[in-house]
Amino acid sequence: MAHSLPDLPYASDALEPHISAQTLGFHHGKHHAAYVSKMNSAIDGSDDEKLSLEDLIRKAAKSGDQGLFNNAAQTWNHTFYWNSMSPEGGGEPMGDLATRIDRDFGSFDGFRKAFSDAGATQFGSGWAWLVVKNGKLEVRKTLNAETPLTEDGVVPLLTMDVWEHAYYLDFQNRRPDYIETFLGKLANWSFAADNLAASGQ
């Protein structure tokens, strides 16, 4: 069964003035849609059609099928990214997530610096992640389509896309300004907290 492009979890203009409807139109409607289409073409008529998206990503990674991995992982990464933002986002988390961030990064400012540095120093295209592994929160950065899903025991909690098409129409080459806006105005801490709770870690 073919995978479908998921709807955005909010209206295309809901993140304005931080992320424009034009950016989301291109990013979701063109880039994300193309990954889904190419992935479906690659698995059409094969047993891989029966796999969940997560299992498809892991299988492609293990087999070294880079083309399929790129499109499947980008399909998943982008869906996770849309949910990592909210029109009511930004600020600081609360509850257990806040406690765990203070414990593992020293403070929210410590996390903020680690996450910002990961996004700013990811050369070229990629992602910054907040993950949990063995009960400890960590910040990761990945190149191109790479995703923490391929590492056993690692559960992604929140991600930020630092491919240029994620921010260029709104921020041009000012990636640090985009990162500051993501954390200050958009980060969906409720989504991250739910992922942490569901991880069982």
Secondary structure, 3 states (H helix, E strand, C coil): CCCCCCCCCCCCCCCCCCCCHHHHHHHHHHHHHHHHHHHHHHHCCCHHHHCCHHHHHHHHHHHCCHHHHHHHHHHHHHHHHHHCECCCCCCCCCHHHHHHHHHHHCCHHHHHHHHHHHHHHCCCCEEEEEEEECCEEEEEEEECCCCHHHCCCEEEEEEEECCHHHCHHHHCCCHHHHHHHHHHHHECHHHHHHHHHHHCC
